Amino acid sequence: MPIEPTENKGDLTGQRSFPVGERTMKNTLINELLNNFNELPEDKKHQVIAYINQLKNSAPTGASGQDLLKLAGTLEKNDAAEMKAAIEEGCEQVDPHGW
């Protein structure tokens, strides 16, 4: 959960005050990020924002361990054997010209 500033003053220079008692946002990492960001030309700032959005959207998603446990024991032995054979057949071959 992001920490919201108590006041929204200034630009991205780190000159905002954050609630006392919560993690202080005036740490070196945030200050370094904001200082470097502010030194960039406008077009580079847009690239940074696009990259941040790309990173946020590339977070891995999938089933939780709890959801996967519900499937435990549901695979038939014959199906498992077929899958294993297909994996061994298709994945254990090296194509020296494949790269």
Kinemage of the C-alpha trace (Angstrom):
@kinemage 1
@onewidth
@group {chain A} dominant
@subgroup {mainchain}
@vectorlist {calphas} color= white
{ca met a 1} P 0.000 0.000 0.000
{ca pro a 2} L 1.559 3.313 -1.021
{ca ile a 3} L 2.157 5.976 1.581
{ca glu a 4} L 0.328 9.158 0.723
{ca pro a 5} L 1.853 12.514 1.612
{ca thr a 6} L -0.006 14.674 4.111
{ca glu a 7} L 0.600 17.673 1.901
{ca asn a 8} L 0.981 17.752 -1.838
{ca lys a 9} L 3.488 20.580 -2.159
{ca gly a 10} L 6.275 20.998 -4.652
{ca asp a 11} L 7.243 18.848 -7.567
{ca leu a 12} L 9.162 15.573 -7.616
{ca thr a 13} L 12.036 16.924 -5.531
{ca gly a 14} L 11.229 14.957 -2.398
{ca gln a 15} L 10.086 18.107 -0.571
{ca arg a 16} L 6.857 16.514 0.637
{ca ser a 17} L 6.058 15.639 4.213
{ca phe a 18} L 4.843 12.134 5.002
{ca pro a 19} L 2.995 10.894 8.069
{ca val a 20} L 5.165 10.396 11.126
{ca gly a 21} L 5.234 6.851 12.457
{ca glu a 22} L 5.012 5.267 9.014
{ca arg a 23} L 8.018 4.455 6.892
{ca thr a 24} L 9.691 7.723 6.085
{ca met a 25} L 9.850 8.337 2.385
{ca lys a 26} L 12.822 10.668 2.663
{ca asn a 27} L 15.312 7.884 2.127
{ca thr a 28} L 18.245 7.922 -0.193
{ca leu a 29} L 16.685 5.652 -2.806
{ca ile a 30} L 13.607 7.828 -3.296
{ca asn a 31} L 15.630 11.031 -3.229
{ca glu a 32} L 18.119 9.653 -5.739
{ca leu a 33} L 15.324 8.524 -8.031
{ca leu a 34} L 13.510 11.861 -7.862
{ca asn a 35} L 16.662 13.939 -8.277
{ca asn a 36} L 17.734 11.948 -11.319
{ca phe a 37} L 14.210 12.063 -12.751
{ca asn a 38} L 14.052 15.849 -12.396
{ca glu a 39} L 17.343 16.240 -14.271
{ca leu a 40} L 16.016 14.398 -17.325
{ca pro a 41} L 14.624 16.170 -20.379
{ca glu a 42} L 10.868 15.871 -20.834
{ca asp a 43} L 11.026 13.119 -23.486
{ca lys a 44} L 13.225 10.955 -21.231
{ca lys a 45} L 10.794 11.456 -18.340
{ca his a 46} L 8.052 9.964 -20.511
{ca gln a 47} L 10.321 6.999 -21.266
{ca val a 48} L 10.877 6.454 -17.540
{ca ile a 49} L 7.133 6.502 -16.870
{ca ala a 50} L 6.526 4.068 -19.744
{ca tyr a 51} L 9.238 1.766 -18.400
{ca ile a 52} L 7.768 1.839 -14.890
{ca asn a 53} L 4.354 0.950 -16.305
{ca gln a 54} L 5.908 -1.876 -18.308
{ca leu a 55} L 7.567 -3.235 -15.165
{ca lys a 56} L 4.324 -3.035 -13.209
{ca asn a 57} L 2.402 -4.833 -15.943
{ca ser a 58} L 5.017 -7.566 -16.347
{ca ala a 59} L 4.631 -8.856 -12.808
{ca pro a 60} L 4.171 -12.607 -12.885
{ca thr a 61} L 0.624 -13.788 -12.423
{ca gly a 62} L -0.758 -17.239 -12.032
{ca ala a 63} L -2.475 -19.655 -9.738
{ca ser a 64} L -1.690 -19.620 -6.055
{ca gly a 65} L -0.246 -22.638 -4.321
{ca gln a 66} L -3.583 -23.127 -2.570
{ca asp a 67} L -5.356 -23.322 -5.935
{ca leu a 68} L -2.815 -25.790 -7.295
{ca leu a 69} L -3.158 -28.031 -4.235
{ca lys a 70} L -6.830 -28.511 -5.109
{ca leu a 71} L -5.672 -30.327 -8.249
{ca ala a 72} L -3.377 -32.733 -6.412
{ca gly a 73} L -4.233 -36.331 -7.261
{ca thr a 74} L -6.608 -35.496 -10.112
{ca leu a 75} L -4.274 -36.557 -12.946
{ca glu a 76} L -4.749 -40.137 -14.129
{ca lys a 77} L -1.617 -42.334 -14.250
{ca asn a 78} L -1.970 -42.930 -18.005
{ca asp a 79} L -2.276 -39.193 -18.666
{ca ala a 80} L 0.762 -38.481 -16.492
{ca ala a 81} L 2.780 -41.134 -18.334
{ca glu a 82} L 1.821 -39.629 -21.714
{ca met a 83} L 2.789 -36.149 -20.552
{ca lys a 84} L 6.096 -37.389 -19.190
{ca ala a 85} L 6.895 -39.200 -22.464
{ca ala a 86} L 6.016 -36.109 -24.516
{ca ile a 87} L 8.240 -33.916 -22.352
{ca glu a 88} L 11.139 -36.337 -22.525
{ca glu a 89} L 10.748 -36.687 -26.296
{ca gly a 90} L 10.444 -32.991 -27.042
{ca cys a 91} L 12.632 -31.418 -24.394
{ca glu a 92} L 15.677 -33.642 -24.248
{ca gln a 93} L 16.756 -33.057 -27.825
{ca val a 94} L 19.407 -30.483 -28.589
{ca asp a 95} L 19.343 -28.740 -31.949
{ca pro a 96} L 22.903 -27.425 -32.493
{ca his a 97} L 21.615 -25.170 -35.291
{ca gly a 98} L 18.690 -23.865 -33.268
{ca trp a 99} L 20.466 -20.759 -32.061
